[in-house]
Amino acid sequence: MSQLKLPAANKVTLANREKIIVDLKAICPGEAVISHNSEMRAFESDGLTAYRQMPLVVVLPETVDQVSQILKYCHDNEIRVVPRGAGTSLSGGALPLQDGVLLGLGKFNKILEVDYDNRCVVAEPGVTNLGISHAVESEGFYYAPDPSSQIACSIGGNIAENSGGVHSLKYGLTTNNVLGLEVVLITGEVVQIGGKHMEAEGYDLLGLMTGSEGLLGVVTKVTVRILRKPETARALLIGFPSSEDAGQCVADVISDGIIAAGMEMMDKYAIHAADDFVQAGYPRDVDALLIVELDGPEVEVDILIDKV
Ligand SMILES: Cc1cc2nc3c(=O)[nH]c(=O)nc-3n(C[C@H](O)[C@H](O)[C@H](O)COP(=O)(O)OP(=O)(O)OC[C@H]3O[C@@H](n4cnc5c(N)ncnc54)[C@H](O)[C@@H]3O)c2cc1C
């Protein structure tokens, strides 16, 4: 693997570490500033564990005002900042910088509002992806983008990475499901983007923020749309003599106008590895498997299953 080239550390920042820690403690009193190596170890990498690096210091703010003050302080003193949600990123997005403040959003973990009339949820960025669905499941709703890390990853991280999952084929990625954001800019300014509706007027700032990997600001509030759970969902498991045949089937299903809730393909090696591990009972005499999930009203799903 080629080595990731990190920017050279700012020597002035490194030399001022003790003062920076004192200043950050003034903004975030109590135990919100973590500076001992043994305690910072938990933050040294994200899901891309091939790369590790200790941050200058870790700060875990609790309020938007604290986030604003931290960013303004870092901006005024030319200190780098890396926001962090749950740290499951597979692209090194939350990898600390040696001369950077690691800004953990884990304490922003509350659902602020469930608005069934407008079919949306307002949440703090540290709420897990699955936490949003859990908050509305009793009324038959859910949040559609479903990264396989959804039990752990935060909605703030989802915004920054424009995350998606199996069901994004039909229901879209994060960018198709986010309605509004509160963002703190590096200057400390707090801005509101969008609201509780789709397609706000003006420039597509929501689109700009979604997928920006924490480089444009820190998300402190998220409004996402929720959907009614489909009446039914059923999956087909289809075996093929080759991966090419399975791929052609995907193309045929899509070109026939069928939008499956999800489609996933496994080649021979994936089938055998998964079956060895969980004994799922997959057929072992095929070279490829396609799992096609169809959802919607019962009658529609019956027809679509026959067509597929
Ligand atoms: C087992 C596993 C399975 C996965 N499956 C999928 C999958 O199916 N689909 C998928 O898309 N991804 C998947 N991922 C990747 C990862 O879970 C997603 O990218 C997720 O959105 C990251 O969220 P996080 O809270 O962990 O963010 P982090 O890893 O903490 O951060 C990710 C990026 O977001 C930024 N960030 C975090 N919070 C904020 C904030 N509040 N404001 C501004 N920037 C912020 C960080 O700076 C960083 O650049 C998987 C990861 C693992 C480990």
Ligand as a Chemical Component Dictionary entry (heavy atoms), coordinates in Angstrom:
data_LIG
# 
_chem_comp.id                   LIG 
_chem_comp.type                 NON-POLYMER 
_chem_comp.pdbx_formal_charge   0 
_chem_comp.three_letter_code    LIG 
# 
loop_
_chem_comp_atom.comp_id 
_chem_comp_atom.atom_id 
_chem_comp_atom.alt_atom_id 
_chem_comp_atom.type_symbol 
_chem_comp_atom.charge 
_chem_comp_atom.model_Cartn_x 
_chem_comp_atom.model_Cartn_y 
_chem_comp_atom.model_Cartn_z 
_chem_comp_atom.pdbx_ordinal 
LIG C1  C1  C 0 -18.001 -2.081 8.816  1  
LIG C2  C2  C 0 -18.220 -0.807 8.046  2  
LIG C3  C3  C 0 -19.199 -0.786 7.074  3  
LIG C4  C4  C 0 -19.422 0.380  6.340  4  
LIG N1  N1  N 0 -20.415 0.391  5.395  5  
LIG C5  C5  C 0 -20.669 1.512  4.710  6  
LIG C6  C6  C 0 -21.722 1.525  3.731  7  
LIG O1  O1  O 0 -22.432 0.547  3.515  8  
LIG N2  N2  N 0 -21.935 2.687  3.060  9  
LIG C7  C7  C 0 -21.179 3.815  3.303  10 
LIG O2  O2  O 0 -21.432 4.848  2.668  11 
LIG N3  N3  N 0 -20.177 3.817  4.221  12 
LIG C8  C8  C 0 -19.908 2.705  4.930  13 
LIG N4  N4  N 0 -18.901 2.706  5.864  14 
LIG C9  C9  C 0 -18.099 3.919  6.073  15 
LIG C10 C10 C 0 -18.584 4.844  7.220  16 
LIG O3  O3  O 0 -19.362 4.136  8.162  17 
LIG C11 C11 C 0 -19.385 6.024  6.667  18 
LIG O4  O4  O 0 -18.559 6.835  5.865  19 
LIG C12 C12 C 0 -20.004 6.893  7.775  20 
LIG O5  O5  O 0 -20.832 7.881  7.193  21 
LIG C13 C13 C 0 -18.976 7.598  8.654  22 
LIG O6  O6  O 0 -19.656 8.130  9.770  23 
LIG P1  P1  P 0 -18.883 8.434  11.134 24 
LIG O7  O7  O 0 -19.828 9.036  12.095 25 
LIG O8  O8  O 0 -18.181 7.222  11.606 26 
LIG O9  O9  O 0 -17.857 9.530  10.635 27 
LIG P2  P2  P 0 -16.295 9.658  10.953 28 
LIG O10 O10 O 0 -15.576 8.433  10.510 29 
LIG O11 O11 O 0 -16.102 10.084 12.343 30 
LIG O12 O12 O 0 -15.929 10.864 9.988  31 
LIG C14 C14 C 0 -16.065 10.729 8.603  32 
LIG C15 C15 C 0 -15.859 12.092 7.950  33 
LIG O13 O13 O 0 -16.904 12.949 8.362  34 
LIG C16 C16 C 0 -16.393 14.127 8.971  35 
LIG N5  N5  N 0 -17.368 14.465 10.011 36 
LIG C17 C17 C 0 -17.866 13.658 10.977 37 
LIG N6  N6  N 0 -18.784 14.303 11.701 38 
LIG C18 C18 C 0 -18.872 15.552 11.182 39 
LIG C19 C19 C 0 -19.646 16.710 11.499 40 
LIG N7  N7  N 0 -20.539 16.710 12.502 41 
LIG N8  N8  N 0 -19.469 17.830 10.751 42 
LIG C20 C20 C 0 -18.582 17.848 9.727  43 
LIG N9  N9  N 0 -17.832 16.790 9.383  44 
LIG C21 C21 C 0 -17.978 15.659 10.105 45 
LIG C22 C22 C 0 -15.003 13.748 9.451  46 
LIG O14 O14 O 0 -14.145 14.858 9.512  47 
LIG C23 C23 C 0 -14.570 12.783 8.358  48 
LIG O15 O15 O 0 -14.074 13.492 7.247  49 
LIG C24 C24 C 0 -18.644 1.546  6.596  50 
LIG C25 C25 C 0 -17.657 1.511  7.593  51 
LIG C26 C26 C 0 -17.445 0.354  8.307  52 
LIG C27 C27 C 0 -16.385 0.359  9.367  53 
# 
loop_
_chem_comp_bond.comp_id 
_chem_comp_bond.atom_id_1 
_chem_comp_bond.atom_id_2 
_chem_comp_bond.value_order 
_chem_comp_bond.pdbx_ordinal 
LIG C1  C2  SING 1  
LIG C2  C3  SING 2  
LIG C2  C26 DOUB 3  
LIG C3  C4  DOUB 4  
LIG C4  N1  SING 5  
LIG C4  C24 SING 6  
LIG N1  C5  DOUB 7  
LIG C5  C6  SING 8  
LIG C5  C8  SING 9  
LIG C6  O1  DOUB 10 
LIG C6  N2  SING 11 
LIG N2  C7  SING 12 
LIG C7  O2  DOUB 13 
LIG C7  N3  SING 14 
LIG N3  C8  DOUB 15 
LIG C8  N4  SING 16 
LIG N4  C9  SING 17 
LIG N4  C24 SING 18 
LIG C9  C10 SING 19 
LIG C10 O3  SING 20 
LIG C10 C11 SING 21 
LIG C11 O4  SING 22 
LIG C11 C12 SING 23 
LIG C12 O5  SING 24 
LIG C12 C13 SING 25 
LIG C13 O6  SING 26 
LIG O6  P1  SING 27 
LIG P1  O7  DOUB 28 
LIG P1  O8  SING 29 
LIG P1  O9  SING 30 
LIG O9  P2  SING 31 
LIG P2  O10 DOUB 32 
LIG P2  O11 SING 33 
LIG P2  O12 SING 34 
LIG O12 C14 SING 35 
LIG C14 C15 SING 36 
LIG C15 O13 SING 37 
LIG C15 C23 SING 38 
LIG O13 C16 SING 39 
LIG C16 N5  SING 40 
LIG C16 C22 SING 41 
LIG N5  C17 SING 42 
LIG N5  C21 SING 43 
LIG C17 N6  DOUB 44 
LIG N6  C18 SING 45 
LIG C18 C19 SING 46 
LIG C18 C21 DOUB 47 
LIG C19 N7  SING 48 
LIG C19 N8  DOUB 49 
LIG N8  C20 SING 50 
LIG C20 N9  DOUB 51 
LIG N9  C21 SING 52 
LIG C22 O14 SING 53 
LIG C22 C23 SING 54 
LIG C23 O15 SING 55 
LIG C24 C25 DOUB 56 
LIG C25 C26 SING 57 
LIG C26 C27 SING 58 
# 
